[in-house]
């Protein structure tokens, strides 16, 4: 199963967070989650579960788990295997990324996603055929 877009953990967290601090980003994130053209990786699902349960986000563990289960049942999910890890380490050195971000980019490429939707990497940058789009920057640019 392929997907043209790959959502990073922060998009899922903003979409579900109950924190008042996230209100400005929540609607944009929820719009992305509501689309049917994206996938994630097992790394993203695990990171989401870990982050969403933190008190500042206000999501109960059962709600975070239910969200992960819904995504796993309905969206393409790329497993992180040994080959992806090795590819990510090579990409990390090529572009001076964290190994976590490199794994996101490699997982996106495996899913056939040409765009990673994230606020954590350089907006508009192409990393070996996968472009990063910060939806919050893109929204501001569109408003000008």
Backbone bond lengths (Angstrom), bond angles and torsions (degrees), N, CA, C in turn:
res aa  C-N    CA-C-N  psi(-1)  N-CA   C-N-CA  omega(-1)  CA-C   N-CA-C  phi
1 X - - - 1.448 - - 1.534 108.87 -
2 X 1.300 116.98 131.34 1.462 121.11 -179.63 1.528 110.60 -113.04
3 X 1.321 114.56 166.58 1.466 121.02 178.52 1.523 107.93 -152.35
4 X 1.330 118.62 136.64 1.463 119.67 -179.98 1.533 114.11 -72.34
5 X 1.332 116.88 -21.72 1.464 120.91 -179.55 1.522 110.08 -123.08
6 X 1.317 115.00 149.27 1.461 122.72 178.12 1.521 106.90 -125.41
7 X 1.331 117.45 123.39 1.466 120.86 -179.12 1.521 110.55 -93.67
8 X 1.319 115.52 129.62 1.457 121.52 176.02 1.531 108.71 -80.28
9 X 1.303 115.32 164.20 1.460 122.57 -176.85 1.524 112.99 -52.96
10 X 1.331 117.00 -41.88 1.468 119.50 -174.45 1.522 112.39 -61.32
11 X 1.320 117.90 -30.38 1.469 120.36 179.11 1.530 109.71 -67.80
12 X 1.323 116.68 -43.60 1.466 120.59 178.36 1.527 111.11 -64.88
13 X 1.322 116.52 -40.11 1.468 120.13 179.69 1.525 110.63 -64.42
14 X 1.330 117.95 -47.44 1.466 120.15 178.79 1.527 111.26 -61.23
15 X 1.316 117.23 -36.88 1.463 120.76 -177.87 1.524 112.62 -65.85
16 X 1.319 116.85 -27.82 1.464 120.48 -175.41 1.524 114.03 -111.13
17 X 1.314 117.38 -10.89 1.462 121.13 -175.39 1.530 111.57 -64.94
18 X 1.311 114.71 140.84 1.459 121.24 176.33 1.528 111.32 -98.56
19 X 1.317 116.92 4.47 1.458 121.65 -178.39 1.527 111.24 -70.68
20 X 1.334 117.49 130.95 1.467 119.96 175.76 1.535 112.39 -59.85
21 X 1.319 117.01 -27.31 1.466 120.88 178.85 1.525 112.48 -64.05
22 X 1.322 117.45 -22.35 1.465 121.23 -175.86 1.525 113.60 -96.94
23 X 1.316 117.59 0.44 1.467 120.66 -178.52 1.527 112.60 -54.02
24 X 1.338 119.88 -44.04 1.472 118.62 -178.94 1.538 113.91 -61.07
25 X 1.326 117.32 -28.37 1.468 120.44 -178.13 1.525 112.83 -98.98
26 X 1.312 116.92 -14.58 1.462 121.43 -173.96 1.529 113.05 -60.33
27 X 1.318 117.89 -46.85 1.468 120.07 -177.38 1.522 111.86 -63.07
28 X 1.321 116.71 -41.46 1.471 120.38 178.52 1.526 109.70 -63.95
29 X 1.325 116.76 -45.81 1.463 120.80 -179.93 1.527 111.17 -63.75
30 X 1.316 117.13 -41.80 1.469 120.03 179.28 1.525 111.66 -65.36
31 X 1.315 116.89 -35.11 1.469 119.63 176.47 1.527 110.22 -62.54
32 X 1.316 117.36 -40.82 1.469 120.09 177.85 1.525 111.60 -66.37
33 X 1.318 116.83 -44.06 1.468 120.09 -180.00 1.521 110.58 -64.17
34 X 1.328 117.45 -32.23 1.458 121.83 179.81 1.517 114.64 -72.73
35 X 1.315 117.15 -13.55 1.470 121.06 178.85 1.530 109.49 -75.52
36 X 1.306 115.89 161.84 1.460 119.58 -179.74 1.510 114.72 -108.80
37 X 1.333 117.18 18.68 1.467 119.20 -171.68 1.526 113.64 -121.56
38 X 1.325 117.01 35.95 1.456 120.06 -177.63 1.516 111.56 -135.61
39 X 1.323 114.17 160.93 1.450 121.62 175.25 1.519 109.63 -136.70
40 X 1.320 115.35 177.96 1.461 122.82 179.22 1.525 108.31 -143.47
41 X 1.308 115.44 -175.08 1.465 120.68 174.13 1.524 109.05 -122.08
42 X 1.322 115.34 169.19 1.462 119.34 175.63 1.526 110.33 -61.21
43 X 1.326 116.98 -33.64 1.466 121.33 176.20 1.528 110.55 -58.72
44 X 1.315 117.27 -46.72 1.469 121.52 -179.45 1.526 110.36 -62.50
45 X 1.321 117.43 -42.62 1.466 120.00 -179.58 1.526 111.43 -62.93
46 X 1.326 116.65 -42.39 1.465 119.79 179.77 1.532 111.35 -69.25
47 X 1.332 116.72 -41.85 1.465 119.83 177.47 1.531 110.52 -62.33
48 X 1.336 116.25 -42.25 1.463 119.65 178.77 1.525 110.28 -59.01
49 X 1.325 116.74 -49.53 1.462 120.27 -177.91 1.532 110.83 -58.19
50 X 1.327 116.20 -42.27 1.467 120.24 -179.71 1.530 111.49 -66.29
51 X 1.322 117.44 -43.46 1.467 120.72 -176.41 1.526 113.06 -76.73
52 X 1.314 117.04 -41.56 1.468 120.66 -174.41 1.524 112.56 -63.41
53 X 1.327 117.35 -27.91 1.463 121.38 -178.83 1.520 113.22 -79.89
54 X 1.313 117.23 -8.42 1.461 119.62 179.93 1.531 109.50 -66.64
55 X 1.324 116.81 143.77 1.470 120.21 -176.12 1.528 114.29 -52.63
56 X 1.314 118.31 -34.70 1.473 119.26 -176.69 1.525 112.79 -66.53
57 X 1.340 118.27 -19.53 1.465 121.13 179.19 1.526 112.28 -96.09
58 X 1.338 116.90 -22.09 1.450 121.43 171.93 1.519 117.14 76.57
59 X 1.317 118.38 10.88 1.461 120.50 -178.72 1.531 109.86 -92.42
60 X 1.305 116.74 128.88 1.461 120.66 177.08 1.526 109.60 -68.43
61 X 1.338 117.98 151.07 1.465 120.39 178.55 1.527 113.23 -55.16
62 X 1.322 117.28 -37.15 1.469 119.46 179.88 1.526 111.30 -67.15
63 X 1.317 117.14 -37.19 1.468 120.85 178.06 1.523 110.77 -69.58
64 X 1.328 116.97 -40.59 1.466 120.61 177.82 1.526 110.27 -63.29
65 X 1.323 116.71 -42.44 1.464 120.34 178.79 1.522 111.08 -64.62
66 X 1.316 117.40 -42.80 1.469 120.84 179.31 1.529 110.77 -61.67
67 X 1.324 117.52 -38.93 1.464 121.59 178.11 1.530 110.14 -63.92
68 X 1.327 116.70 -45.06 1.471 120.93 177.59 1.526 110.18 -60.27
69 X 1.313 117.34 -43.87 1.468 121.15 -179.71 1.524 111.48 -62.82
70 X 1.332 117.59 -40.18 1.470 120.59 177.72 1.526 111.40 -63.28
71 X 1.320 116.42 -44.92 1.465 119.39 178.76 1.522 110.28 -62.71
72 X 1.318 116.86 -46.25 1.465 121.03 -178.29 1.525 111.84 -60.47
73 X 1.314 116.83 -31.42 1.464 120.87 -179.29 1.528 113.01 -82.37
74 X 1.334 117.67 -24.84 1.472 120.29 -170.27 1.517 115.77 -115.75
75 X 1.306 118.58 -17.83 1.462 121.29 -174.06 1.528 110.29 -120.28
76 X 1.328 117.26 154.79 1.463 119.17 173.53 1.536 109.68 -64.20
77 X 1.327 116.03 134.12 1.464 121.53 179.14 1.526 108.26 -127.60
78 X 1.317 116.18 119.19 1.455 122.13 178.77 1.523 109.52 -88.43
79 X 1.328 116.34 123.72 1.462 120.43 176.78 1.527 109.89 -74.31
80 X 1.308 115.39 146.34 1.461 120.90 174.06 1.522 106.76 -94.21
81 X 1.331 115.69 107.97 1.460 121.36 179.39 1.525 109.77 -112.68
82 X 1.326 116.66 -177.86 1.467 119.67 -175.44 1.523 112.24 -62.86
83 X 1.330 118.16 -36.74 1.463 120.07 179.42 1.526 111.37 -66.71
84 X 1.320 116.86 -39.11 1.461 119.71 177.30 1.527 110.25 -64.80
85 X 1.320 117.10 -39.73 1.467 120.65 178.15 1.525 110.36 -60.51
86 X 1.329 116.83 -45.93 1.466 120.36 -179.65 1.526 111.46 -65.57
87 X 1.332 116.54 -41.10 1.471 120.03 176.45 1.531 110.78 -62.54
88 X 1.323 116.17 -40.29 1.465 120.59 -179.73 1.525 111.33 -64.79
89 X 1.316 117.03 -39.07 1.463 119.19 179.03 1.523 111.11 -65.32
90 X 1.328 116.77 -37.55 1.469 120.16 176.75 1.533 110.35 -66.07
91 X 1.339 116.65 -43.24 1.464 120.96 179.33 1.527 110.89 -64.88
92 X 1.312 115.59 -37.29 1.463 121.10 178.53 1.522 110.91 -56.30
93 X 1.312 116.11 -46.79 1.468 120.15 -179.34 1.525 111.86 -69.95
94 X 1.316 116.21 -35.85 1.470 120.07 -178.47 1.522 111.81 -65.37
95 X 1.334 116.78 -40.60 1.467 120.96 -174.42 1.533 114.25 -112.96
96 X 1.329 117.73 4.97 1.470 121.80 179.37 1.530 111.64 58.08
97 X 1.319 115.03 49.58 1.465 122.75 179.64 1.524 110.28 -101.59
98 X 1.325 116.25 167.86 1.460 118.77 166.44 1.525 107.35 -72.27
99 X 1.315 116.38 156.36 1.470 117.84 178.70 1.526 111.01 -66.07
100 X 1.318 117.41 -28.15 1.468 120.38 177.98 1.527 111.06 -67.10
101 X 1.329 117.03 -46.20 1.469 120.36 178.55 1.521 111.22 -65.59
102 X 1.322 116.79 -38.71 1.467 120.05 177.88 1.530 110.70 -62.60
103 X 1.324 117.16 -38.59 1.469 120.44 177.94 1.527 111.09 -65.75
104 X 1.327 117.22 -37.36 1.472 121.46 176.08 1.523 109.55 -60.46
105 X 1.323 116.60 -48.25 1.467 120.96 -178.62 1.527 111.66 -63.27
106 X 1.322 117.35 -41.31 1.469 120.38 178.76 1.526 111.23 -66.95
107 X 1.316 117.09 -39.59 1.467 120.36 177.48 1.522 110.44 -64.18
108 X 1.318 116.74 -41.46 1.468 120.68 177.91 1.521 110.31 -60.52
109 X 1.308 116.33 -45.07 1.463 120.35 179.86 1.526 110.98 -60.73
110 X 1.315 117.06 -41.11 1.470 120.53 178.56 1.523 112.29 -64.82
111 X 1.319 116.99 -31.86 1.469 120.74 177.94 1.519 112.40 -79.21
112 X 1.326 116.47 -7.58 1.460 120.02 -177.13 1.513 112.87 83.18
113 X 1.326 116.46 15.21 1.466 120.99 -179.90 1.521 109.63 -82.69
114 X 1.305 116.31 124.91 1.455 120.89 177.13 1.510 113.22 -85.86
115 X 1.350 116.35 -11.27 1.466 120.64 -176.95 1.524 110.58 -136.99
116 X 1.325 115.26 129.80 1.462 122.00 170.74 1.524 106.98 -99.48
117 X 1.321 116.15 125.64 1.462 122.14 179.03 1.529 106.89 -95.30
118 X 1.340 115.59 110.65 1.461 120.98 -173.50 1.517 110.41 -160.05
119 X 1.319 115.93 152.20 1.459 119.15 172.40 1.524 110.84 -101.02
120 X 1.319 117.46 0.04 1.460 121.01 -172.60 1.522 115.60 -92.93
121 X 1.304 118.27 -9.51 1.464 120.67 179.52 1.524 108.86 -123.27
122 X 1.305 115.90 172.26 1.465 121.12 -174.51 1.529 112.00 -66.71
123 X 1.314 116.29 117.68 1.465 123.05 -179.45 1.530 110.71 -58.96
124 X 1.327 115.91 128.88 1.456 121.76 176.78 1.514 114.87 85.79
125 X 1.309 118.41 -9.39 1.468 121.89 -177.59 1.517 110.27 -75.72
126 X 1.320 115.46 140.76 1.459 122.69 175.40 1.522 108.53 -101.23
127 X 1.311 115.85 126.43 1.456 122.56 178.95 1.524 108.33 -115.71
128 X 1.300 117.03 87.60 1.460 120.74 176.61 1.512 114.22 62.42
129 X 1.316 117.48 36.82 1.458 121.01 178.00 1.516 114.90 100.42
130 X 1.320 117.29 -3.40 1.466 121.70 176.15 1.528 107.29 -117.56
131 X 1.321 115.76 121.28 1.462 122.23 -178.10 1.529 109.68 -96.24
132 X 1.309 116.13 145.81 1.464 121.71 177.65 1.520 109.27 -100.95
133 X 1.324 115.48 133.11 1.455 121.18 176.25 1.528 108.80 -125.44
134 X 1.309 116.16 119.30 1.455 121.17 173.76 1.527 106.13 -86.83
135 X 1.327 118.98 110.66 1.465 120.02 -174.93 1.522 113.35 -66.40
136 X 1.311 116.62 -21.25 1.457 120.00 -179.41 1.528 110.29 -79.99
137 X 1.308 117.53 -36.00 1.467 122.06 173.38 1.518 109.15 -70.46
138 X 1.329 116.49 -44.02 1.467 121.03 -179.67 1.525 110.56 -60.36
139 X 1.319 117.45 -38.21 1.463 121.78 178.56 1.529 110.47 -65.24
140 X 1.321 116.57 -42.61 1.464 120.53 178.60 1.522 111.26 -66.33
141 X 1.335 116.97 -39.55 1.465 120.28 178.84 1.523 110.74 -64.49
142 X 1.341 116.34 -38.61 1.458 120.62 -179.88 1.519 112.69 -68.77
143 X 1.324 116.70 -23.81 1.465 121.03 -178.75 1.529 112.49 -80.90
144 X 1.316 116.12 -13.14 1.480 119.26 -178.16 1.493 112.29 -78.70
